[in-house]
Structure formats: structure tokens, C-alpha cells
Amino acid sequence: MEAINPRIEESWREALDPVFREPYFGELKEFLVTEKNRFRVFPPGSLIFNAFNHTPFDKVNVVILGQDPYHGFGQAHGLCFSVPDGIQPPPSLVNIFKEIKNDLGIPPPAHGNLTRWADQGILLLNATLTVRENQAGSHQGKGWEQFTDAAIRALSEKREGLIFLLWGNFAIAKRELIDVAKHVILTAPHPSPLSASRGFFGCGHFSQVNTLLKKMGQDEIDWDLA
């Protein structure tokens, strides 16, 4: 099958080239065309692969996995848990900032834009990359999960020494895609208000990431977004 050419960073295009030739990826593209003709879909097309475009394949050092893009107007911009400047941080992101303050003493920023993390090598990857406005989970089971699983597998197979932060049962289930002999997995409950108090608060993942990176001779993450 002829490859589909999405607007995605070149090193990721090379790593995932076989995926773009898979029949399901063509079906996914057709589904999205139909959806956009009938509904408002988030994020905008130019931002669907934002996580990949900000964090090239060979620059990834940390992976944070989310499930779905935010489905409210103006919230999703292709980075999991992140919102653009001018959009109020949602509750899960507020809790992430609270844990960073508890862990590292860094005050919460006045915004929820995590692009600065992505540019430091944190792949902020949602399992599903699009959603219909005001309908959470509406694009699940259409092919995105196969695509993002392939991205995780490619990182696991072709890279070494990555740190995967898996928060909540959905993300933790992805550990089967990751070679634990080559990579580090840190797990915790989801930062959602429904579960953050069950172990996300106090997990210390942000300081642990920097300790691990330092041991591996890599640059630590500057978690401060102010």
C-alpha cells in the first residue's frame, strides 16, 4: 500500500514508515475526513502530531502517556495534559503542578502550556490523538491506539535508557509494550482529582526522573514553566 504522509517530524516519519503503509492508517485518515465534515474535531489538524514534532525520535528521554485530548474548545494542542497559553489548567494538570511543588519546591505556573517540557525531550503522548468536541473518547478504537502503540514499541526497540511515566490503569497497561531490560518505568495513580490522593501525590516522579537522567549522564529536566 502507498504510504500516507502526515505532517510529522522526519525522524519519526522514518521510525514509523511501515505504519503509514498499513491499511488501518488509511482507514483512520478517511474516518477523520468524515468526522471533520460533520463535527468540530480537536486538536486542529496542524497540531495532531504536535508531540512528535516538538520531540524528535532521537531526542526523547522521557515519555508521559495520556489517554485522550481535552475535548473542550481551545484546550487540546497535541501534548498530553497540556493546554495552550490563555486556557485555564484542567484539574489533572493542576494536580501535576501540586506534586511538582511538593517534590521539588517549584511553584505552579500561571499557565498550563507544557511545550517547554516537550522541547527538553519529554514526549507528551496521548494514546488517541483526536477527539470530537465535547465527546470524550469519541475517537477511541478508530486506529489511533494502534499508531501510538507502534510509536511506543519503536522507542522501546530502537532506543535505550528512556524513562516512562505511566499514571493510571490505562497508561500502566502499556508497560507490556516496553522492554524493562532497556528502560525504566515509573507508575502511579492518575493525577485526576478522583485518584491523585491514592498515590499520585507523594510519588516523587519528577525528582526521580532527574536523578535517573543524571545517573545516565543526561541533562536533567527543568520542570519550572514560569
N, C-alpha and C positions, 0 to 999 in steps of 0.2 A: 504494500500500500504506500502511496506517496505520502511523505511526511507533511504534517501541518506545521507551520512556522509561527508560533506565538511570539509576542514581544517579550522575550526573556533573555537575560544576560547570557553572553556567549559561552562561558564555562559551564553553565547549567544546561544550555542547549546541547552542548557536546556530551555531557554526562547522561542526559535523558533522551538523547536522539532516538533510541529504539521505541521509547514510549510514544513519541509523536507520530509514529507509524502504526500504532495499534488501532484496531477498529473502534475500540471504546472511546478513544480520544476524539476521533471524528464524530462519533455519536454525541459526545459531550458538547462539542462545538455546535452541532446542529440544535441540541437542546437549548443552549444559551441564546442562540439567534432567535429561536421561537419565544423563549421567555422574555427577551428584551423587546420583542414586538408587542407583547401583551401586558407586561408589568414593568415596574421600576426595579432594577437589579443593582445590588451593591456588592463590592465597590465599583466605581466606574471602570470601564474596560482597560484604560491605561494603567490602572493600579492593581489589577488582578494578580499580577506576578511581582508586586512591589517587594515582597520579602526576598525573592530570588535576585531581583535587580539591585537591591541595596547590599546584599551579602553574597558575593560570588562563591561558587562551589569550593574553590581552593582557599577562600578566606574564612570559611565557617570555623568557629572554635567552640561555640555553644549553640544548642538548639532548645528553644522553648516551643512546646506544642500546645496549640489551642484547638478548638473544635470547629466553630462556625464564625464567619464575620459578624460583627454587630449588624442588626437589621433595621436600626433607626436611621432616619435621613441624616446624611453628613457624617456618620460615625465611622464607617469602615473605610480604611485606606490601604488594605493589603498586608498589614502587620498584625499578628495576633495580639490581643489585649490592648492595642494602641488605638488612639483616636487623634485626628488632626488638631492642630492648634485652633483654639477657639471653641472646641467641643468639651463639655464637662466630662471628666474622667468617670467611667461607669464604676459600679460598686466593686467588681473584682479587681480592677486596676487600682482603686483606692486602697484595697487591702494589700496589694503587692507593694505599694508605696509605704504602707504602715510597717510591713515586715522589713523592708529595706531600712527604715528608720530604727526599728528595734535591733536589727542585725548589725548595721554599720553606722548608725547615728546620722544618716543623711536625711534632712528634712524633705517632706513631699514637695514636688514641684508644683507650680501653679497651672500646669497643663498636663495632658496625657499623651503627648506625642513621643513615641519610643524610637523614632528614626535614628537618634544618636546611638542607641544600643545596636541597632541593625548595622550601622556603619562601622561598629567596632568588632563585628564578626558574630553577632548573635542572630541566628536565623529564627525569625518570629513567624512560625509556620502554622497556619490553620489547616486542619485536615480537609475541610471543604472551603474552597476559595471564593465562592459567590453565594448570595442569598437573595431571595425575593423580599422586597420591602415589607417590614412588619410581620414576617412569617419565618420565625426561627426554624432552622433545619429543613427549609423548603428545597434546598438543592443537595441534600444528602442522598446517597445511593444513586447518583447520576454519573459517576465516574471520577469525581474529584478525589475520593479516598484512594482509589487505585493509583492515581497520579502521585499524590503526596506520599503514599506508602513507598512508591518506587523511588521518590526523592530521598526518603529516609534510608532505604536499602542501599542506594548508591553511596550515600555518605558513610554508612556502616562498612561497606565493602571496600571503597576506594580511599578512604581517609583513615587516620589513626588519632587516638587521643582526644576525641571530641567529648564534650560534656552535655548530656541530655537531661533537661529538667522536665519531668513528667508529673504534672499536677492534676490529680483527679483520676477516677477509674478509666475514663475514656483514653486519656493520654497514657496511663500506665499500661494499658493493654497493648500499646505499640512497642513495648520492650522486646517483644518476640521478633521484631524486625532488626534489632540492634545486636551486634556481636560484643558481648560484655568482656571478652578477652582483649578487645582492642579499645573499648570506650568506657566511659564512666556514666552510670545512670543514677540520678538523684530523684527520689519520688516523695510526694507529699499530697495531702488532700488538696482539692481545688481551692483557689483563693476566693471563690464565691462566698457571700455572706452566709449561705446555707451550710458551708463546711469549713470555712477558714479557721474557726476556733477549735476544730478537731485535729489540728496538727500542722496546718499551713503556717499559722502564727507560731514562731519559735523554730521553724525548720532550719533557719540559718543558711539557706541555699546560696545566698548572694556572697557571703564571706567564704563559703566552701568553694564556690566557683573560682574565686581569686586565689585561694590557697592552692587549688589544683593546678590552675594555669601557671602560677609561679613555679611550682614543682616541675612542671613540664618545660620551663624556660620560655614561656609565652607572656605577652603583655597582659596585665590584669585589666579587668573591665572597670571603667569609670562609670559607676551606676548613677552618678549625680546628673540629673537632667536640668537643673536650674540654670 
